[in-house]
Each structure stands twice: as structure tokens, then as C-alpha cells.
Amino acid sequence: MRQHAAKRGCVLTSRARQVRPADFAAFDLILIMDEQNRQDLGEFVRQEKDWAKVRLFCDFVENRPECEVPDPYYGGPEGFEMVLDLVENGCQGILAEVMRAGG
């Protein structure tokens, strides 16, 4: 992923981590890539208001048919490019929503 992102001028220096129970108090939005992620979060969610913070990343993606972000490792080089396309698109959607909310 880092190699493909670098070709787009994006330097990825961080690493993904598992969601922690404290994240529901610390963050207003918790993005998940697929429904399996939602199921996995079930062990941490204690209140209905916590579920309201959980959103599928593809909820913010426009003009694409995908409902979930696939694992790029199963798609070869094209898989990484497609996931980067989704991420760039979705980030624009997230920014637009934050700006509409007065962010």
C-alpha cells in the first residue's frame, strides 16, 4: 500500500491499530471498512450512542458502487489502486460532511 500511495504523492507513515473501548469516548466518528468490522466492534459497544459513532467508510464515497472497502491484498496491484481510489474519494466526502456540519 505504501508503494502505491507514494506513486500518488502520499507518504504513509502510520500503522493501523485495533479499536479500543476508550475510542468511543475519545472520538466522534469511528470508521469501519466492512460489516465484519461492525460485528467485531460489538464486544466494545456498551451504549446505543456508541453505535451512532460507527459508520462505514463507503458511506462517504460518491459515484462508486462499492458498499465496503475490500482487502487490497486479494486484488493484486489493481486492488491497492482501487482501495486508494476509494480512500481518496471517501476522504473528500468526510471533509465535505464536516464542513457542512460547521466543523
PASE-170637 format. One record per atom (N, C-alpha, C, O): z, x, y; residue number from 1; residue in three letters. Coordinates in nm, 3 decimals, always signed. Atoms other than C-alpha are relative to their C-alpha. Last residue first. Layout:
up:Z, east:X, north:Y, k:NUM, r:ala
...
***
This chain:
up:-0.058, east:-0.119, north:+0.053, k:103, r:gly
up:+1.152, east:-1.654, north:+2.165, k:103, r:gly
up:+0.001, east:+0.122, north:+0.079, k:103, r:gly
up:+0.051, east:+0.224, north:+0.033, k:103, r:gly
up:-0.063, east:-0.059, north:-0.118, k:102, r:gly
up:+1.071, east:-1.969, north:+2.357, k:102, r:gly
up:+0.066, east:+0.133, north:-0.028, k:102, r:gly
up:+0.153, east:+0.179, north:+0.047, k:102, r:gly
up:-0.141, east:+0.038, north:+0.001, k:101, r:ala
up:+1.000, east:-2.167, north:+2.041, k:101, r:ala
up:+0.076, east:+0.061, north:+0.116, k:101, r:ala
up:+0.196, east:+0.037, north:+0.132, k:101, r:ala
up:-0.008, east:+0.144, north:-0.028, k:100, r:arg
up:+0.627, east:-2.146, north:+2.111, k:100, r:arg
up:+0.145, east:-0.045, north:+0.009, k:100, r:arg
up:+0.177, east:-0.135, north:+0.087, k:100, r:arg
up:+0.033, east:+0.020, north:-0.142, k:99, r:met
up:+0.659, east:-1.766, north:+2.135, k:99, r:met
up:+0.006, east:-0.147, north:+0.038, k:99, r:met
up:+0.052, east:-0.181, north:+0.147, k:99, r:met
up:-0.114, east:-0.048, north:-0.079, k:98, r:val
up:+0.840, east:-1.751, north:+1.800, k:98, r:val
up:-0.027, east:-0.022, north:+0.148, k:98, r:val
up:+0.063, east:-0.063, north:+0.222, k:98, r:val
up:-0.109, east:+0.098, north:+0.013, k:97, r:glu
up:+0.572, east:-1.968, north:+1.642, k:97, r:glu
up:+0.121, east:+0.041, north:+0.081, k:97, r:glu
up:+0.185, east:-0.043, north:+0.145, k:97, r:glu
up:+0.037, east:+0.121, north:-0.075, k:96, r:ala
up:+0.291, east:-1.749, north:+1.778, k:96, r:ala
up:+0.111, east:-0.104, north:-0.008, k:96, r:ala
up:+0.141, east:-0.169, north:+0.093, k:96, r:ala
up:-0.013, east:-0.030, north:-0.142, k:95, r:leu
up:+0.465, east:-1.434, north:+1.655, k:95, r:leu
up:-0.032, east:-0.124, north:+0.084, k:95, r:leu
up:+0.038, east:-0.154, north:+0.181, k:95, r:leu
up:-0.143, east:-0.008, north:-0.028, k:94, r:ile
up:+0.503, east:-1.581, north:+1.308, k:94, r:ile
up:+0.023, east:+0.024, north:+0.149, k:94, r:ile
up:+0.107, east:-0.041, north:+0.211, k:94, r:ile
up:-0.054, east:+0.136, north:+0.004, k:93, r:gly
up:+0.137, east:-1.682, north:+1.301, k:93, r:gly
up:+0.149, east:-0.003, north:+0.031, k:93, r:gly
up:+0.196, east:-0.093, north:+0.100, k:93, r:gly
up:+0.049, east:+0.065, north:-0.122, k:92, r:gln
up:+0.024, east:-1.335, north:+1.411, k:92, r:gln
up:+0.055, east:-0.142, north:+0.008, k:92, r:gln
up:+0.093, east:-0.189, north:+0.116, k:92, r:gln
up:-0.079, east:-0.055, north:-0.110, k:91, r:cys
up:+0.245, east:-1.188, north:+1.140, k:91, r:cys
up:-0.044, east:-0.060, north:+0.133, k:91, r:cys
up:+0.040, east:-0.085, north:+0.220, k:91, r:cys
up:-0.129, east:+0.066, north:-0.005, k:90, r:gly
up:+0.082, east:-1.422, north:+0.889, k:90, r:gly
up:+0.089, east:+0.050, north:+0.113, k:90, r:gly
up:+0.162, east:-0.029, north:+0.174, k:90, r:gly
up:+0.021, east:+0.138, north:-0.042, k:89, r:asn
up:-0.268, east:-1.298, north:+0.966, k:89, r:asn
up:+0.134, east:-0.070, north:+0.018, k:89, r:asn
up:+0.158, east:-0.134, north:+0.120, k:89, r:asn
up:+0.041, east:-0.005, north:-0.140, k:88, r:glu
up:-0.167, east:-0.932, north:+0.942, k:88, r:glu
up:-0.016, east:-0.141, north:+0.057, k:88, r:glu
up:+0.030, east:-0.169, north:+0.167, k:88, r:glu
up:-0.116, east:-0.043, north:-0.080, k:87, r:val
up:+0.025, east:-0.998, north:+0.621, k:87, r:val
up:-0.037, east:+0.005, north:+0.149, k:87, r:val
up:+0.040, east:-0.042, north:+0.233, k:87, r:val
up:-0.097, east:+0.109, north:-0.009, k:86, r:leu
up:-0.257, east:-1.198, north:+0.465, k:86, r:leu
up:+0.117, east:+0.036, north:+0.091, k:86, r:leu
up:+0.160, east:-0.046, north:+0.172, k:86, r:leu
up:+0.063, east:+0.105, north:-0.081, k:85, r:asp
up:-0.517, east:-0.930, north:+0.545, k:85, r:asp
up:+0.097, east:-0.117, north:+0.019, k:85, r:asp
up:+0.112, east:-0.168, north:+0.130, k:85, r:asp
up:-0.009, east:-0.044, north:-0.140, k:84, r:leu
up:-0.277, east:-0.665, north:+0.411, k:84, r:leu
up:-0.066, east:-0.101, north:+0.094, k:84, r:leu
up:-0.014, east:-0.126, north:+0.203, k:84, r:leu
up:-0.138, east:+0.021, north:-0.041, k:83, r:val
up:-0.246, east:-0.865, north:+0.089, k:83, r:val
up:+0.019, east:+0.046, north:+0.145, k:83, r:val
up:+0.089, east:-0.021, north:+0.222, k:83, r:val
up:-0.020, east:+0.144, north:-0.018, k:82, r:met
up:-0.624, east:-0.883, north:+0.060, k:82, r:met
up:+0.142, east:-0.029, north:+0.046, k:82, r:met
up:+0.163, east:-0.114, north:+0.133, k:82, r:met
up:+0.069, east:+0.041, north:-0.123, k:81, r:glu
up:-0.661, east:-0.509, north:+0.118, k:81, r:glu
up:+0.023, east:-0.149, north:+0.028, k:81, r:glu
up:+0.045, east:-0.188, north:+0.142, k:81, r:glu
up:-0.077, east:-0.053, north:-0.113, k:80, r:phe
up:-0.398, east:-0.429, north:-0.144, k:80, r:phe
up:-0.062, east:-0.043, north:+0.132, k:80, r:phe
up:+0.009, east:-0.080, north:+0.225, k:80, r:phe
up:-0.126, east:+0.075, north:-0.008, k:79, r:gly
up:-0.565, east:-0.657, north:-0.396, k:79, r:gly
up:+0.085, east:+0.046, north:+0.117, k:79, r:gly
up:+0.146, east:-0.036, north:+0.186, k:79, r:gly
up:+0.028, east:+0.124, north:-0.074, k:78, r:glu
up:-0.906, east:-0.508, north:-0.323, k:78, r:glu
up:+0.126, east:-0.084, north:+0.016, k:78, r:glu
up:+0.141, east:-0.155, north:+0.115, k:78, r:glu
up:+0.009, east:-0.028, north:-0.144, k:77, r:pro
up:-0.774, east:-0.166, north:-0.427, k:77, r:pro
up:-0.024, east:-0.125, north:+0.083, k:77, r:pro
up:+0.028, east:-0.138, north:+0.194, k:77, r:pro
up:+0.070, east:-0.123, north:-0.031, k:76, r:gly
up:-0.673, east:-0.306, north:-0.768, k:76, r:gly
up:-0.004, east:+0.024, north:+0.150, k:76, r:gly
up:+0.074, east:-0.037, north:+0.223, k:76, r:gly
up:+0.133, east:+0.025, north:-0.052, k:75, r:gly
up:-0.571, east:-0.669, north:-0.787, k:75, r:gly
up:-0.080, east:+0.124, north:+0.030, k:75, r:gly
up:-0.187, east:+0.116, north:+0.092, k:75, r:gly
up:+0.084, east:+0.058, north:+0.105, k:74, r:tyr
up:-0.263, east:-0.653, north:-1.011, k:74, r:tyr
up:-0.144, east:-0.021, north:+0.046, k:74, r:tyr
up:-0.227, east:-0.064, north:-0.034, k:74, r:tyr
up:+0.022, east:-0.097, north:+0.107, k:73, r:tyr
up:-0.075, east:-0.410, north:-0.788, k:73, r:tyr
up:-0.091, east:-0.054, north:-0.110, k:73, r:tyr
up:-0.148, east:+0.023, north:-0.187, k:73, r:tyr
up:+0.125, east:-0.075, north:-0.015, k:72, r:pro
up:-0.122, east:-0.637, north:-0.488, k:72, r:pro
up:-0.031, east:+0.094, north:-0.116, k:72, r:pro
up:-0.146, east:+0.133, north:-0.135, k:72, r:pro
up:-0.039, east:-0.139, north:+0.018, k:71, r:asp
up:+0.142, east:-0.889, north:-0.603, k:71, r:asp
up:-0.127, east:+0.085, north:+0.004, k:71, r:asp
up:-0.216, east:+0.066, north:-0.079, k:71, r:asp
up:+0.000, east:-0.055, north:+0.136, k:70, r:pro
up:+0.015, east:-1.216, north:-0.465, k:70, r:pro
up:+0.049, east:+0.145, north:-0.002, k:70, r:pro
up:+0.052, east:+0.213, north:+0.100, k:70, r:pro
up:+0.052, east:-0.137, north:-0.009, k:69, r:val
up:+0.123, east:-1.367, north:-0.134, k:69, r:val
up:+0.007, east:+0.060, north:-0.140, k:69, r:val
up:+0.115, east:+0.072, north:-0.198, k:69, r:val
up:-0.096, east:-0.105, north:+0.029, k:68, r:glu
up:+0.161, east:-1.740, north:-0.189, k:68, r:glu
up:-0.067, east:+0.135, north:+0.017, k:68, r:glu
up:-0.188, east:+0.147, north:+0.005, k:68, r:glu
up:-0.130, east:+0.061, north:-0.026, k:67, r:cys
up:-0.017, east:-2.052, north:-0.066, k:67, r:cys
up:+0.112, east:+0.101, north:-0.022, k:67, r:cys
up:+0.224, east:+0.081, north:+0.024, k:67, r:cys
up:-0.116, east:-0.042, north:+0.077, k:66, r:glu
up:-0.354, east:-1.879, north:-0.037, k:66, r:glu
up:+0.127, east:-0.074, north:+0.044, k:66, r:glu
up:+0.150, east:-0.095, north:+0.163, k:66, r:glu
up:-0.040, east:+0.097, north:+0.102, k:65, r:pro
up:-0.648, east:-2.078, north:+0.103, k:65, r:pro
up:+0.130, east:+0.034, north:-0.073, k:65, r:pro
up:+0.187, east:-0.053, north:-0.140, k:65, r:pro
up:+0.008, east:-0.066, north:+0.130, k:64, r:arg
up:-0.682, east:-1.887, north:+0.429, k:64, r:arg
up:+0.049, east:-0.099, north:-0.104, k:64, r:arg
up:+0.136, east:-0.180, north:-0.075, k:64, r:arg
up:+0.139, east:-0.008, north:+0.045, k:63, r:asn
up:-0.751, east:-2.026, north:+0.776, k:63, r:asn
up:-0.019, east:+0.082, north:-0.127, k:63, r:asn
up:-0.119, east:+0.153, north:-0.142, k:63, r:asn
up:+0.099, east:+0.100, north:-0.040, k:62, r:glu
up:-0.403, east:-1.960, north:+0.910, k:62, r:glu
up:-0.137, east:+0.031, north:-0.059, k:62, r:glu
up:-0.175, east:+0.147, north:-0.076, k:62, r:glu
up:+0.137, east:-0.051, north:+0.013, k:61, r:val
up:-0.109, east:-1.777, north:+0.755, k:61, r:val
up:-0.097, east:-0.113, north:+0.032, k:61, r:val
up:-0.082, east:-0.225, north:-0.017, k:61, r:val
up:+0.043, east:-0.050, north:-0.130, k:60, r:phe
up:+0.235, east:-1.881, north:+0.883, k:60, r:phe
up:-0.143, east:+0.053, north:+0.000, k:60, r:phe
up:-0.195, east:+0.094, north:+0.104, k:60, r:phe
up:-0.012, east:+0.112, north:-0.094, k:59, r:asp
up:+0.332, east:-2.099, north:+0.588, k:59, r:asp
up:-0.052, east:+0.040, north:+0.138, k:59, r:asp
up:-0.090, east:-0.046, north:+0.217, k:59, r:asp
up:+0.132, east:+0.063, north:-0.019, k:58, r:cys
up:+0.193, east:-1.808, north:+0.382, k:58, r:cys
up:+0.006, east:-0.128, north:+0.084, k:58, r:cys
up:-0.098, east:-0.181, north:+0.123, k:58, r:cys
up:+0.077, east:-0.077, north:-0.097, k:57, r:phe
up:+0.521, east:-1.624, north:+0.435, k:57, r:phe
up:-0.133, east:-0.068, north:+0.030, k:57, r:phe
up:-0.177, east:-0.071, north:+0.145, k:57, r:phe
up:+0.107, east:-0.077, north:+0.063, k:56, r:leu
up:+0.704, east:-1.900, north:+0.251, k:56, r:leu
up:-0.078, east:+0.074, north:+0.108, k:56, r:leu
up:-0.112, east:+0.015, north:+0.211, k:56, r:leu
up:+0.138, east:+0.049, north:-0.016, k:55, r:arg
up:+1.009, east:-2.005, north:+0.446, k:55, r:arg
up:-0.094, east:+0.090, north:-0.079, k:55, r:arg
up:-0.073, east:+0.210, north:-0.091, k:55, r:arg
up:+0.094, east:-0.058, north:+0.096, k:54, r:val
up:+1.384, east:-1.977, north:+0.391, k:54, r:val
up:-0.137, east:-0.064, north:+0.017, k:54, r:val
up:-0.152, east:-0.186, north:+0.011, k:54, r:val
up:+0.045, east:-0.130, north:-0.050, k:53, r:lys
up:+1.603, east:-2.046, north:+0.694, k:53, r:lys
up:-0.107, east:+0.064, north:-0.087, k:53, r:lys
up:-0.172, east:+0.160, north:-0.046, k:53, r:lys
up:+0.087, east:+0.024, north:-0.116, k:52, r:ala
up:+1.635, east:-2.416, north:+0.612, k:52, r:ala
up:-0.053, east:+0.129, north:+0.060, k:52, r:ala
up:-0.153, east:+0.128, north:+0.131, k:52, r:ala
up:+0.137, east:+0.027, north:+0.049, k:51, r:trp
up:+1.769, east:-2.318, north:+0.269, k:51, r:trp
up:-0.096, east:-0.021, north:+0.116, k:51, r:trp
up:-0.214, east:+0.012, north:+0.105, k:51, r:trp
up:+0.059, east:-0.128, north:+0.041, k:50, r:asp
up:+2.071, east:-2.164, north:+0.444, k:50, r:asp
up:-0.142, east:-0.020, north:-0.050, k:50, r:asp
up:-0.230, east:+0.061, north:-0.021, k:50, r:asp
up:+0.054, east:-0.065, north:-0.120, k:49, r:lys
up:+2.143, east:-2.491, north:+0.624, k:49, r:lys
up:-0.061, east:+0.136, north:-0.032, k:49, r:lys
up:-0.151, east:+0.182, north:+0.038, k:49, r:lys
up:+0.135, east:+0.051, north:-0.025, k:48, r:glu
up:+2.179, east:-2.656, north:+0.281, k:48, r:glu
up:-0.063, east:+0.066, north:+0.122, k:48, r:glu
up:-0.184, east:+0.086, north:+0.126, k:48, r:glu
up:+0.005, east:+0.117, north:-0.088, k:47, r:gln
up:+2.479, east:-2.436, north:+0.207, k:47, r:gln
up:-0.144, east:-0.040, north:+0.024, k:47, r:gln
up:-0.235, east:+0.043, north:+0.020, k:47, r:gln
up:-0.121, east:+0.080, north:+0.019, k:46, r:arg
up:+2.570, east:-2.186, north:-0.065, k:46, r:arg
up:-0.002, east:-0.128, north:+0.082, k:46, r:arg
up:+0.072, east:-0.222, north:+0.052, k:46, r:arg
up:-0.006, east:+0.111, north:-0.096, k:45, r:val
up:+2.241, east:-2.005, north:-0.112, k:45, r:val
up:+0.120, east:-0.088, north:-0.032, k:45, r:val
up:+0.133, east:-0.142, north:-0.142, k:45, r:val
up:-0.065, east:-0.038, north:-0.125, k:44, r:phe
up:+2.288, east:-1.673, north:-0.289, k:44, r:phe
up:+0.025, east:-0.117, north:+0.095, k:44, r:phe
up:+0.114, east:-0.111, north:+0.179, k:44, r:phe
up:-0.134, east:-0.052, north:+0.028, k:43, r:glu
up:+2.216, east:-1.764, north:-0.654, k:43, r:glu
up:+0.077, east:+0.036, north:+0.127, k:43, r:glu
up:+0.199, east:+0.049, north:+0.122, k:43, r:glu
up:-0.094, east:+0.106, north:+0.032, k:42, r:gly
up:+1.925, east:-1.983, north:-0.547, k:42, r:gly
up:+0.141, east:+0.048, north:-0.025, k:42, r:gly
up:+0.236, east:-0.023, north:+0.005, k:42, r:gly
up:-0.098, east:+0.013, north:-0.108, k:41, r:leu
up:+1.749, east:-1.689, north:-0.387, k:41, r:leu
up:+0.108, east:-0.102, north:-0.032, k:41, r:leu
up:+0.214, east:-0.102, north:+0.030, k:41, r:leu
up:-0.093, east:-0.113, north:+0.005, k:40, r:asp
up:+1.574, east:-1.606, north:-0.716, k:40, r:asp
up:+0.108, east:-0.009, north:+0.107, k:40, r:asp
up:+0.219, east:+0.039, north:+0.087, k:40, r:asp
up:-0.089, east:+0.021, north:+0.114, k:39, r:gln
up:+1.420, east:-1.953, north:-0.726, k:39, r:gln
up:+0.105, east:+0.111, north:-0.008, k:39, r:gln
up:+0.223, east:+0.086, north:-0.035, k:39, r:gln
up:-0.089, east:+0.112, north:-0.038, k:38, r:arg
up:+1.279, east:-1.905, north:-0.378, k:38, r:arg
up:+0.101, east:-0.027, north:-0.113, k:38, r:arg
up:+0.220, east:-0.046, north:-0.088, k:38, r:arg
up:-0.100, east:-0.052, north:-0.093, k:37, r:asn
up:+1.141, east:-1.562, north:-0.476, k:37, r:asn
up:+0.100, east:-0.109, north:+0.039, k:37, r:asn
up:+0.219, east:-0.083, north:+0.050, k:37, r:asn
up:-0.098, east:-0.072, north:+0.082, k:36, r:gln
up:+0.970, east:-1.723, north:-0.774, k:36, r:gln
up:+0.109, east:+0.060, north:+0.087, k:36, r:gln
up:+0.226, east:+0.063, north:+0.048, k:36, r:gln
up:-0.102, east:+0.094, north:+0.045, k:35, r:glu
up:+0.809, east:-1.963, north:-0.528, k:35, r:glu
up:+0.102, east:+0.065, north:-0.092, k:35, r:glu
up:+0.217, east:+0.021, north:-0.097, k:35, r:glu
up:+0.044, east:+0.099, north:+0.099, k:34, r:asp
up:+0.621, east:-1.681, north:-0.359, k:34, r:asp
up:+0.117, east:-0.087, north:-0.045, k:34, r:asp
up:+0.232, east:-0.063, north:-0.008, k:34, r:asp
up:+0.141, east:-0.013, north:+0.030, k:33, r:met
up:+0.626, east:-1.427, north:-0.076, k:33, r:met
up:-0.051, east:-0.103, north:-0.100, k:33, r:met
up:-0.169, east:-0.136, north:-0.101, k:33, r:met
up:+0.022, east:-0.027, north:+0.141, k:32, r:ile
up:+0.957, east:-1.513, north:+0.081, k:32, r:ile
up:-0.150, east:+0.000, north:-0.026, k:32, r:ile
up:-0.226, east:-0.066, north:+0.044, k:32, r:ile
up:+0.135, east:+0.023, north:+0.051, k:31, r:leu
up:+1.050, east:-1.492, north:+0.446, k:31, r:leu
up:-0.009, east:+0.039, north:-0.146, k:31, r:leu
up:+0.040, east:+0.144, north:-0.187, k:31, r:leu
up:+0.013, east:-0.083, north:+0.119, k:30, r:ile
up:+1.409, east:-1.529, north:+0.558, k:30, r:ile
up:-0.132, east:-0.035, north:-0.064, k:30, r:ile
up:-0.151, east:-0.146, north:-0.115, k:30, r:ile
up:+0.118, east:+0.025, north:+0.082, k:29, r:leu
up:+1.440, east:-1.659, north:+0.913, k:29, r:leu
up:-0.001, east:+0.099, north:-0.116, k:29, r:leu
up:+0.013, east:+0.220, north:-0.096, k:29, r:leu
up:+0.044, east:+0.138, north:-0.021, k:28, r:asp
up:+1.743, east:-1.695, north:+1.138, k:28, r:asp
up:-0.115, east:-0.039, north:-0.092, k:28, r:asp
up:-0.139, east:-0.157, north:-0.116, k:28, r:asp
up:+0.138, east:+0.025, north:-0.040, k:27, r:phe
up:+1.906, east:-1.377, north:+1.009, k:27, r:phe
up:-0.029, east:-0.149, north:+0.016, k:27, r:phe
up:+0.029, east:-0.233, north:-0.053, k:27, r:phe
up:+0.054, east:-0.099, north:-0.093, k:26, r:ala
up:+2.259, east:-1.235, north:+0.985, k:26, r:ala
up:-0.137, east:-0.036, north:+0.057, k:26, r:ala
up:-0.172, east:+0.009, north:+0.166, k:26, r:ala
up:-0.075, east:+0.005, north:-0.126, k:25, r:ala
up:+2.444, east:-1.529, north:+0.830, k:25, r:ala
up:-0.065, east:+0.089, north:+0.106, k:25, r:ala
up:-0.055, east:+0.060, north:+0.225, k:25, r:ala
up:+0.009, east:+0.137, north:-0.049, k:24, r:phe
up:+2.188, east:-1.586, north:+0.554, k:24, r:phe
up:+0.080, east:-0.020, north:+0.128, k:24, r:phe
up:+0.050, east:-0.110, north:+0.206, k:24, r:phe
up:+0.124, east:+0.020, north:-0.077, k:23, r:asp
up:+2.148, east:-1.210, north:+0.517, k:23, r:asp
up:-0.010, east:-0.141, north:+0.057, k:23, r:asp
up:-0.070, east:-0.161, north:+0.162, k:23, r:asp
up:-0.029, east:-0.011, north:-0.143, k:22, r:ala
up:+2.514, east:-1.181, north:+0.410, k:22, r:ala
up:-0.124, east:-0.022, north:+0.087, k:22, r:ala
up:-0.111, east:-0.051, north:+0.206, k:22, r:ala
up:-0.062, east:+0.124, north:-0.050, k:21, r:pro
up:+2.420, east:-1.311, north:+0.062, k:21, r:pro
up:+0.027, east:+0.004, north:+0.151, k:21, r:pro
up:+0.014, east:-0.099, north:+0.218, k:21, r:pro
up:-0.145, east:-0.002, north:+0.022, k:20, r:arg
up:+2.188, east:-1.012, north:+0.019, k:20, r:arg
up:+0.059, east:-0.132, north:+0.051, k:20, r:arg
up:+0.003, east:-0.193, north:+0.142, k:20, r:arg
up:-0.076, east:+0.083, north:-0.092, k:19, r:val
up:+1.810, east:-1.019, north:-0.020, k:19, r:val
up:+0.147, east:+0.006, north:-0.040, k:19, r:val
up:+0.181, east:+0.011, north:-0.159, k:19, r:val
up:-0.039, east:+0.132, north:+0.048, k:18, r:gln
up:+1.675, east:-0.729, north:-0.223, k:18, r:gln
up:+0.074, east:-0.075, north:+0.111, k:18, r:gln
up:+0.142, east:-0.015, north:+0.194, k:18, r:gln
up:-0.130, east:+0.005, north:+0.065, k:17, r:arg
up:+1.513, east:-0.440, north:-0.046, k:17, r:arg
up:+0.026, east:-0.143, north:-0.045, k:17, r:arg
up:-0.042, east:-0.236, north:-0.003, k:17, r:arg
up:-0.053, east:+0.134, north:+0.023, k:16, r:ala
up:+1.164, east:-0.343, north:+0.064, k:16, r:ala
up:+0.139, east:+0.012, north:-0.063, k:16, r:ala
up:+0.171, east:+0.112, north:-0.126, k:16, r:ala
up:+0.012, east:+0.045, north:+0.139, k:15, r:arg
up:+1.106, east:+0.010, north:+0.184, k:15, r:arg
up:+0.059, east:-0.140, north:-0.009, k:15, r:arg
up:+0.152, east:-0.175, north:+0.064, k:15, r:arg
up:-0.117, east:+0.064, north:+0.059, k:14, r:ser
up:+1.041, east:+0.141, north:+0.533, k:14, r:ser
up:-0.028, east:-0.042, north:-0.144, k:14, r:ser
up:-0.141, east:-0.034, north:-0.192, k:14, r:ser
up:-0.104, east:-0.098, north:+0.028, k:13, r:thr
up:+0.792, east:+0.397, north:+0.659, k:13, r:thr
up:+0.122, east:-0.062, north:-0.068, k:13, r:thr
up:+0.206, east:+0.010, north:-0.122, k:13, r:thr
up:-0.111, east:+0.069, north:+0.064, k:12, r:leu
up:+0.468, east:+0.201, north:+0.665, k:12, r:leu
up:+0.104, east:+0.104, north:-0.041, k:12, r:leu
up:+0.080, east:+0.187, north:-0.128, k:12, r:leu
up:-0.081, east:-0.093, north:+0.076, k:11, r:val
up:+0.226, east:+0.352, north:+0.915, k:11, r:val
up:+0.120, east:-0.076, north:-0.055, k:11, r:val
up:+0.201, east:-0.129, north:+0.021, k:11, r:val
up:-0.138, east:+0.046, north:+0.018, k:10, r:cys
up:-0.040, east:+0.107, north:+1.026, k:10, r:cys
up:+0.075, east:+0.101, north:-0.085, k:10, r:cys
up:+0.033, east:+0.132, north:-0.197, k:10, r:cys
up:-0.080, east:-0.050, north:-0.111, k:9, r:gly
up:-0.368, east:+0.241, north:+1.162, k:9, r:gly
up:+0.145, east:-0.041, north:-0.005, k:9, r:gly
up:+0.216, east:-0.029, north:+0.095, k:9, r:gly
up:+0.004, east:+0.100, north:-0.107, k:8, r:arg
up:-0.580, east:+0.025, north:+0.935, k:8, r:arg
up:+0.081, east:+0.044, north:+0.121, k:8, r:arg
up:+0.097, east:-0.032, north:+0.217, k:8, r:arg
up:+0.141, east:+0.015, north:-0.038, k:7, r:lys
up:-0.656, east:+0.315, north:+0.699, k:7, r:lys
up:-0.017, east:-0.100, north:+0.114, k:7, r:lys
up:-0.117, east:-0.096, north:+0.187, k:7, r:lys
up:+0.033, east:-0.114, north:-0.088, k:6, r:ala
up:-0.281, east:+0.382, north:+0.702, k:6, r:ala
up:-0.145, east:-0.006, north:+0.046, k:6, r:ala
up:-0.176, east:+0.032, north:+0.159, k:6, r:ala
up:-0.048, east:+0.033, north:-0.134, k:5, r:ala
up:-0.221, east:+0.033, north:+0.559, k:5, r:ala
up:-0.037, east:+0.111, north:+0.099, k:5, r:ala
up:-0.073, east:+0.083, north:+0.213, k:5, r:ala
up:+0.088, east:+0.104, north:-0.053, k:4, r:his
up:-0.440, east:+0.112, north:+0.258, k:4, r:his
up:+0.041, east:-0.038, north:+0.142, k:4, r:his
up:-0.044, east:-0.061, north:+0.228, k:4, r:his
up:+0.133, east:-0.058, north:-0.023, k:3, r:gln
up:-0.260, east:+0.439, north:+0.192, k:3, r:gln
up:-0.094, east:-0.102, north:+0.063, k:3, r:gln
up:-0.168, east:-0.070, north:+0.156, k:3, r:gln
up:-0.006, east:-0.089, north:-0.117, k:2, r:arg
up:+0.084, east:+0.283, north:+0.239, k:2, r:arg
up:-0.136, east:+0.059, north:+0.032, k:2, r:arg
up:-0.173, east:+0.070, north:+0.149, k:2, r:arg
up:+0.000, east:+0.083, north:-0.118, k:1, r:met
up:+0.000, east:+0.000, north:+0.000, k:1, r:met
up:+0.000, east:+0.087, north:+0.125, k:1, r:met
up:-0.070, east:+0.058, north:+0.222, k:1, r:met
***
